[in-house]
Structure formats: structure tokens, C-alpha cells
Amino acid sequence: MSLRDRKRARTRQALVDAAVELFRRQGYDRTTVADIAAAAEIGTRTFFSYFASKEELLFPESDTRVQAVVAAIDSRTPAEGPAEVLLRALGTVPDTGDDLVGPLAALRLELIRTVPAVRGRALQIQFDAQQEIARRLAEAFADRIDRVRAAALTGAFVGAVTAALQVLLEDPERLASPAELHAAVRAATDTALAPWLRPAG
């Protein structure tokens, strides 16, 4: 990563951190883009070169996670079926950011429940991700599943992750570490995808 890219990454993270702090302290609706930019020590106009809106700050790794799944599909082995590839992709999430399990995740879940604009953006991101993953899955495993089955499998996968996180993040202190939370999410997806897995051996 170049010096310029590292600087952009630091500024981007500073904006996310500032937003989380402000949303918690003064509420989502009372926090403006100008407030967030000022807290991150950048100009308001500069903010929009990083994020399109304050809603976007709550989903900083959504594209990265989709790309992680696409990369897993592209690097599939002959021994892997569609479900195995998705489960392997889930294992890369800790390497692509911790916004699924950290303080941002709990705050995002709270705001999805209480702020219509955040809920709408969350649903749009999830819909777009499922569409992209299902399309790539159907193309990669065209000899095994059609687009309908690929969509169903992807829905089971995304639904299991989302539903598990909703329950787990209701009480973030219940789990001692992010590793335990990841393990619990993996157990949930194993259960959801069990009918799709190839028999062992």
C-alpha cells in the first residue's frame, strides 16, 4: 500500500471512529456530516470523497466482504461445492475488518432498528450483496446449481450470518472475545448450510 493509500485509509477510519463517538454521544439524527468532518479534522467537502452520506459510515466494509466472497468463489478447488466455498469465505471476514463484531456493529444494529434511513440502507446493501454473490456462484458452479438454487443458497448464508449477529449483538458483553463471536456465527452458518454440504469422505 502506498503512502497516499495509507493516509486515505487513516482518514477514512478517523471518520468512522468520529461518527461512532458522535452517534453515541448526541444521537444519529442530531449529528451532521459537518460535525463528523470537524471531529475527524477534515473539511466537509473532503468528507464526500470518502463517503456519500453519514449512513455509509455505518457500513464501511460491505464492499470488502462481498469481494472476499467473490475471491473465495474464484479460488475454489475441485473438492469444494458452493456451500463449502461460502463457508470458507466466512473465515476471511476477520481479515477484512472487524466491523461485524466490534463496537460499530452493535451501534449499527441499534440504528437499523430505530432509524428508517439506516434500515433502508442496510436492506439495500444486503440485497445488492446477495444478488452479486448469487450471480457469481451460479456462474462458477453452472454444472451443479442454477440461478434459483444459487439465490436460495446465498439467501440461507446471508440470512444465517445476519440473524446470528442480531441475536449475539443484543448483548455484546456476553461473548468474551471477537473470536468467540465469529465461532458462534460460523456454527449458525454451518447449521443453515448443512443440507447443501457435500458428504464427508
LINFEN-V425262 format. One record per backbone hydrogen bond with DSSP energy under -0.5 kcal/mol. CO is the residue of the C=O (numbers start at 1). NH is the residue of the N-H. Records with the same first field share a line. If there is no record, write none. Layout:
CO=NH / NH
This chain:
2=6
3=7
4=8
5=9
6=10
7=11
8=12
9=13
10=14
11=15
12=16
13=17
14=18
15=19
16=20
17=21
18=22
19=23
20=24
21=25
22=26 / 27
23=27
27=31
28=31
30=32
32=36
33=37
34=38
35=39
36=40
37=42
38=41
43=47
44=48
45=48
46=49
47=50 / 51
53=57
55=58
56=59
57=60
59=62
61=65
62=66
63=67
64=68
65=69
66=70
67=71
68=72
69=73
70=74
71=75
73=76
77=80
81=85
82=86
83=87
84=88
85=89
86=90
87=91
89=92
90=93
92=95 / 96
93=96
94=97
98=101 / 102
102=105 / 106
103=107
104=108
105=109
106=110
107=111
108=112
109=113
110=114
111=115
114=116
115=118 / 119
116=120
117=121
118=122
119=123
120=124
121=125
122=126
123=127
124=128
125=129
126=130
127=131
128=132
129=133
130=134
131=135
132=136
133=137
134=138
135=139
136=140
137=141
139=142
141=144 / 145
146=150
147=151
148=152
149=153
150=154
151=155
152=156
153=157
154=158
155=159
156=160
157=161
158=162
159=163
160=164
161=165
162=166
163=167
164=168
165=169
167=170
168=171
169=172
171=174
172=175
177=181
178=182
179=183
180=184
181=185
182=186
183=187
184=188
185=189
186=190
187=191
188=192
189=193
190=194
191=194
193=196 / 197
194=197
